[in-house]
Amino acid sequence: MSGLTANLLATPFPSRRLAPYALAGAGGYAQNGTGSLRRGWTLGLGLSLPTATRSFFLESRLHTFRGEERDMIQRDVITTAWKAVWTPLSLGIQF
């Protein structure tokens, strides 16, 4: 799965040491092997740890999109349904 999303980030009380945030967004998702782009959305919660030159973050996200699924018995039948992918924990650095 690949995705390209635009997100809004809200921080209830930004601070110099620790800034919790919530994010929500929408975008397009592509499943491996399908070649088509499907609409979807994302929700997440995280913590940002800013320093003088960079910011570290810890977050969890839920991605939901319209995905395709092949029938296990009738291999030529493909159905489309909402799918969810949860990333329980991500660590990152922002420069």
Secondary structure by P-SEA (a helix, b strand, c coil): ccccccbbbbbcccccccccccccbbbbbbcccccbbbbbccccccccccccccccccccccccccbbbbbcccccbbbbbbbbbbccccccccc
